[in-house]
Amino acid sequence: MLYVILLCIVLLIFTDIKSLIRLKKSYLFLNKKHDLSHKTSKKIIVVIPAMNEVNNVEESVNYFKKINDICDIIYVTTSKEKSMATYDKINNEIEIQKVNNIKVINSPNIEGTMANQINYAINELNDDDIIAIYNIDSKPERKTFEYVLKKINDNLVLQQISYFDDDLSGIMKSAQNWQNRWSVVYEMGKYLSDLKLEFKYCIGHGLFIKKKIFDKIGYLSEDEINEDNEFGYRLNINNISIKPIPFMEHADFANNKKIYIKQQSTWVNGPLYALKYYRNNDKSFKNLILSILNFKAFISWGLFPWICYLSLIFSALYDIRLFIILLFLVIFYITGINYFANKLLINLKYINNKYHNNIISDILFFSLHTFGSFITIYKLITGKNNIKNKYNTEK
């Protein structure tokens, strides 16, 4: 057991150092003044999948019509929404608001996910079109589009990262702090890395990509529960870079524990099926390593918090000095890195100055964070882990 305790200590020290290095890179990138001077008549085509979104249509159309010189919008509804209320509402708003850069099409699929809708829309676009994928409640700034037009190329995908600033408390506040830390440390930190053997996934909104890349490596998977992760794998193995955009997008956070756990149970499917992605593609050694690195995230997601807890218990029984060291490292790993990540976002004026340290809530959250993975394992064992049972985030 001593070896397990020492291994946990080593892992925590290594992870903390790596997180701080990534955090510094993210800060320097976000704080840098980026040259946006790039004159072009090219417009970005924003694809927005929508189902049961009647209440969000008017605000979305009103927002995007104001930046009609830099983007065209395609809303994609689906025949899964039998009433076609969202489709009718978008058409009505287009007419009422007299917009000329927005249209709506309907995907005929009666099953499937957003991937079906997005694929249906991009299939008709031109090879050199620049595509952005967003949710209907997204409001990307003009400077985001300007940055993309200046930087994007045939071998580069750009990804916008989200931050969260809802008025929450207790464990859900800790969860939101962790998600902000995940955004700037894990996601942006990885995107900024130039390591050849590092798995990087995509996020289903805020993604900018040329149509010709879809034609080269294939569209979003309509068979995988988490198409973002699988698509990121195909980008990785085809040596297409994924880099971050230096302007973050505000997104809403889960407002209760039940929704949060359900979200986690969906997101964890990405790394869970990492070895399946390997089997379905070229079986090179490099691709195997990328798959293993991806799958490692699933193991860490479900087990690492409990390894830390058990190590704390056994270290208290074994040697009080080891317990004190380990307790400090666990607290720094959760609360400490959370603090630095959220302080970064406060300094850059993304979130307001309401960050509060709550070590007890953070430690309780650390176990809650694992529940989604256990739910997914149960669904997998019982044969219910499939697209038909995929959870769609409540708004």
C-alpha positions in Angstrom: 0.0 0.0 0.0 2.9 2.3 0.6 3.8 2.1 -3.1 0.2 3.1 -4.0 0.4 6.1 -1.7 3.8 7.2 -3.1 2.5 6.7 -6.7 -0.5 8.9 -5.9 1.9 11.6 -4.6 4.1 11.4 -7.7 1.1 11.6 -10.0 -0.3 14.6 -8.1 3.0 16.5 -8.2 3.4 15.7 -11.9 -0.1 16.8 -12.8 0.1 20.0 -10.7 3.3 21.0 -12.5 1.9 20.2 -15.9 -1.3 22.1 -15.1 0.6 25.2 -14.0 2.7 25.2 -17.2 -0.4 24.9 -19.4 -2.1 27.6 -17.4 0.8 30.0 -18.0 0.7 29.2 -21.8 -3.1 29.9 -21.9 -2.7 33.2 -20.0 0.0 34.4 -22.4 -2.1 33.4 -25.4 -5.3 35.0 -24.1 -3.5 38.1 -22.9 -1.6 38.7 -26.1 -2.7 41.4 -28.6 -3.6 39.6 -31.8 -3.4 41.3 -35.1 -6.8 41.1 -36.8 -6.1 43.2 -39.8 -7.1 41.0 -42.7 -9.1 42.3 -45.6 -11.2 39.7 -47.4 -14.6 39.4 -49.0 -14.8 35.8 -47.7 -17.6 35.1 -45.3 -17.8 32.3 -42.7 -20.8 30.0 -42.9 -22.2 29.3 -39.5 -24.1 26.0 -39.2 -26.5 25.9 -36.2 -28.4 22.7 -35.5 -31.8 23.3 -33.8 -34.5 21.1 -32.4 -37.2 22.3 -29.9 -35.6 25.7 -29.8 -38.5 28.0 -30.5 -37.8 30.2 -27.5 -34.2 30.9 -28.6 -34.9 31.7 -32.3 -35.8 35.4 -32.2 -32.7 36.4 -30.1 -30.4 34.3 -32.3 -31.6 35.7 -35.6 -31.5 39.2 -34.2 -27.9 38.8 -33.1 -26.5 37.3 -36.4 -28.3 39.7 -38.7 -26.1 42.5 -37.2 -22.9 40.8 -38.4 -24.1 39.9 -41.9 -21.0 41.3 -43.6 -18.8 38.6 -42.1 -21.0 35.5 -41.8 -23.9 33.7 -43.3 -26.1 31.5 -41.1 -27.7 28.2 -41.9 -30.1 26.9 -39.2 -30.7 23.1 -39.6 -33.8 21.8 -38.1 -34.8 18.1 -38.1 -37.8 16.0 -38.8 -37.4 14.4 -35.4 -39.2 17.5 -34.2 -42.6 16.4 -35.7 -44.3 19.7 -35.1 -41.7 21.6 -37.2 -42.3 24.5 -34.8 -38.6 25.5 -34.7 -38.4 25.5 -38.5 -41.6 27.6 -38.8 -40.4 30.0 -36.2 -37.0 30.6 -37.9 -38.8 31.2 -41.3 -41.1 33.6 -39.6 -38.3 35.6 -37.9 -36.3 35.7 -41.2 -39.3 37.4 -42.8 -40.2 39.7 -39.9 -36.6 40.9 -39.3 -35.9 41.1 -43.1 -32.5 39.4 -42.9 -30.4 38.5 -46.0 -27.7 36.4 -44.5 -29.8 33.7 -42.8 -31.6 30.7 -44.1 -33.1 27.6 -42.6 -33.2 24.0 -44.0 -34.7 20.9 -42.6 -32.8 17.6 -42.2 -35.1 14.7 -43.0 -33.7 12.4 -40.3 -36.2 11.1 -37.8 -33.5 9.4 -35.8 -29.9 10.3 -34.9 -28.3 13.3 -33.3 -27.0 16.8 -34.1 -24.3 15.2 -36.2 -27.0 14.1 -38.7 -28.2 17.7 -39.0 -24.7 19.2 -39.3 -23.7 16.7 -42.0 -26.8 17.4 -43.9 -26.0 21.1 -44.1 -22.3 20.9 -44.9 -22.8 18.3 -47.6 -24.1 21.0 -49.9 -21.4 23.5 -49.3 -18.3 24.2 -51.5 -14.9 22.8 -50.9 -13.3 26.1 -49.9 -16.1 27.2 -47.6 -15.1 28.0 -44.0 -17.6 26.4 -41.7 -18.4 27.3 -38.1 -20.5 25.1 -35.8 -22.4 26.8 -33.0 -25.4 26.3 -30.8 -28.5 28.4 -31.2 -27.8 30.3 -27.9 -24.2 31.1 -29.0 -23.2 34.7 -29.7 -19.6 34.7 -31.1 -18.1 38.1 -31.4 -17.0 39.7 -34.6 -13.3 39.5 -33.6 -13.7 35.7 -33.4 -14.6 35.6 -37.1 -11.9 38.1 -38.0 -9.3 36.0 -36.3 -10.4 32.8 -38.0 -10.4 34.5 -41.5 -6.8 35.6 -40.9 -5.5 32.3 -39.5 -7.4 29.3 -40.9 -5.9 27.1 -43.6 -6.4 23.8 -45.3 -4.5 21.9 -42.6 -5.8 23.8 -39.5 -8.9 23.6 -37.4 -9.7 26.4 -35.0 -11.6 25.8 -31.8 -13.2 28.3 -29.5 -13.2 27.5 -25.8 -16.0 28.2 -23.4 -16.1 29.9 -20.0 -18.9 29.7 -17.4 -20.1 32.4 -15.0 -23.5 31.4 -13.7 -24.6 32.4 -10.2 -24.1 29.1 -8.4 -23.2 27.9 -4.9 -21.9 24.9 -3.0 -21.0 21.8 -5.0 -22.3 23.2 -8.2 -20.1 26.3 -7.8 -17.1 23.9 -7.4 -18.2 22.1 -10.5 -18.3 25.3 -12.5 -14.9 26.3 -11.2 -13.6 22.9 -12.3 -15.1 23.3 -15.7 -13.4 26.7 -16.1 -10.2 25.1 -15.1 -10.8 22.3 -17.6 -11.3 24.9 -20.4 -8.1 26.9 -19.8 -5.8 24.1 -18.5 -6.8 20.9 -20.2 -8.5 22.1 -23.5 -6.7 25.3 -24.3 -3.4 24.1 -22.8 -3.5 21.0 -25.0 -4.4 23.0 -28.1 -1.4 25.2 -27.5 1.0 22.3 -27.2 3.1 21.3 -30.2 3.8 17.7 -28.9 3.3 15.2 -31.7 1.9 12.5 -29.5 -0.8 14.3 -27.6 -4.5 13.5 -28.1 -6.7 16.6 -28.7 -10.4 16.4 -29.2 -12.9 18.8 -30.7 -15.8 20.5 -29.0 -19.2 20.5 -30.7 -19.6 24.3 -30.7 -17.2 27.0 -31.6 -15.5 24.7 -34.2 -14.1 26.4 -37.4 -13.1 24.1 -40.2 -12.8 24.2 -44.0 -15.3 22.0 -45.9 -12.4 20.3 -47.8 -11.2 18.8 -44.5 -14.5 17.1 -44.1 -14.1 15.8 -47.6 -10.6 14.5 -46.8 -11.2 12.7 -43.5 -15.0 12.2 -43.4 -17.9 14.0 -41.8 -19.0 13.9 -38.2 -19.7 10.3 -37.1 -23.5 9.5 -37.0 -22.8 6.3 -35.2 -20.8 7.4 -32.1 -22.4 8.7 -29.0 -19.7 11.4 -28.7 -18.9 12.6 -32.2 -16.6 15.4 -31.0 -14.0 13.1 -29.5 -14.0 10.7 -32.4 -13.7 13.5 -35.0 -10.8 14.9 -33.0 -9.1 11.5 -33.2 -9.4 11.5 -37.0 -8.0 15.0 -37.2 -5.1 13.9 -35.0 -4.2 10.8 -37.1 -4.4 12.8 -40.3 -2.0 15.4 -39.0 -4.5 18.2 -39.1 -3.7 20.7 -36.3 -6.3 21.9 -33.8 -5.5 25.3 -32.4 -7.4 27.6 -30.0 -9.0 31.0 -30.7 -7.8 33.7 -28.2 -11.4 34.9 -27.6 -13.5 32.7 -25.3 -17.3 32.1 -25.6 -19.6 32.5 -22.7 -21.8 29.3 -22.1 -24.4 28.3 -19.6 -23.6 25.8 -17.0 -25.7 22.9 -15.6 -27.9 24.4 -12.9 -28.2 21.3 -10.7 -26.4 18.1 -9.8 -28.7 15.8 -11.8 -28.1 17.6 -15.1 -24.4 17.8 -14.4 -24.1 14.1 -13.8 -26.1 13.3 -17.0 -23.8 15.6 -19.0 -20.8 13.8 -17.7 -22.3 10.4 -18.5 -22.5 11.6 -22.2 -19.2 13.3 -22.4 -17.3 10.4 -20.9 -18.3 8.3 -23.9 -15.6 10.1 -26.0 -12.6 8.5 -24.3 -14.5 5.4 -23.3 -14.6 4.2 -27.0 -11.1 5.4 -27.9 -9.8 1.9 -28.8 -12.9 1.5 -31.1 -11.8 4.5 -33.0 -8.4 2.9 -33.4 -9.9 -0.3 -34.8 -12.0 1.7 -37.3 -8.9 3.5 -38.7 -5.4 2.9 -39.8 -3.7 0.7 -37.2 -0.3 2.3 -36.9 1.7 2.5 -33.7 1.3 6.3 -33.5 -2.5 5.9 -33.8 -2.5 3.3 -31.1 -0.6 5.6 -28.7 -3.1 8.4 -29.4 -6.0 6.0 -28.7 -4.4 4.9 -25.4 -3.8 8.5 -24.4 -7.5 9.2 -25.1 -8.7 6.2 -23.2 -6.5 7.2 -20.2 -8.8 10.2 -19.8 -11.7 7.8 -19.1 -9.7 5.9 -16.5 -8.7 9.2 -14.8 -12.2 10.5 -15.0 -13.7 7.6 -13.0 -10.8 6.3 -10.8 -8.3 9.0 -10.0 -10.5 10.8 -7.4 -11.1 7.5 -5.6 -7.4 6.6 -5.7 -6.7 9.9 -4.0 -9.4 9.3 -1.3 -8.2 5.7 -0.6 -4.5 6.9 -0.5 -5.5 9.6 2.0 -7.2 7.0 4.3 -4.3 4.5 4.1 -1.7 7.2 4.5 -3.4 8.4 7.7 -3.1 4.8 9.1 0.4 4.3 7.8 2.2 7.6 8.5 0.7 10.9 9.6 3.5 12.8 7.7 2.6 11.1 4.4 -1.1 12.0 5.1 -0.3 15.7 5.6 1.8 15.8 2.4 -0.9 13.9 0.4 -3.8 16.0 1.8 -1.9 19.2 0.8 -1.3 17.9 -2.7 -5.0 16.8 -3.1 -6.3 20.2 -2.0 -3.8 22.0 -4.2 -4.7 19.8 -7.2 -8.5 20.5 -6.8 -8.9 23.9 -5.1 -5.4 25.4 -5.9 -5.5 24.8 -9.6 -9.2 25.9 -9.7 -8.2 29.1 -8.0 -5.4 30.0 -10.4 -7.5 29.1 -13.5 -10.5 31.1 -12.4 -8.3 34.0 -11.3 -6.9 34.0 -14.8 -10.4 34.4 -16.2 -11.2 37.2 -13.7 -8.0 39.1 -14.6 -8.9 38.8 -18.3 -12.4 40.1 -17.4 -14.3 37.0 -18.6 -15.9 36.2 -15.3 -16.8 38.6 -12.4 -14.8 38.7 -9.2 -17.0 36.2 -7.2 -14.5 33.4 -6.8 -14.6 31.8 -3.4 -12.5 29.0 -2.1 -14.5 26.2 -0.5 -12.3 23.2 0.1 -15.1 21.0 1.5 -17.3 21.6 -1.5 -14.4 21.0 -3.9 -13.5 17.7 -2.3 -17.2 16.6 -2.3 -17.5 17.7 -6.0 -14.4 15.6 -6.8 -16.3 12.4 -6.1 -19.5 13.7 -7.8 -17.4 14.3 -10.9 -17.0 10.5 -11.2 -20.6 9.5 -11.1 -21.3 10.1 -14.8 -18.6 7.5 -15.7 -20.1 4.9 -13.4 -23.6 5.5 -14.9 -22.1 5.0 -18.4 -20.4 1.8 -17.4 -23.8 0.5 -16.0 -25.5 1.5 -19.2 -22.8 -0.3 -21.2 -23.2 -3.5 -19.2 -27.0 -3.4 -19.5 -26.9 -2.7 -23.3 -28.5 0.8 -23.0 -25.4 2.9 -23.9 -26.3 3.9 -27.4 -27.4 6.9 -29.5 -31.1 6.3 -28.9 -30.5 6.8 -25.2 -28.1 9.8 -25.5 -28.9 12.6 -23.1 -29.5 16.0 -24.6 -28.6 18.8 -22.3 -31.6 20.6 -20.8 -31.8 24.4 -21.2 
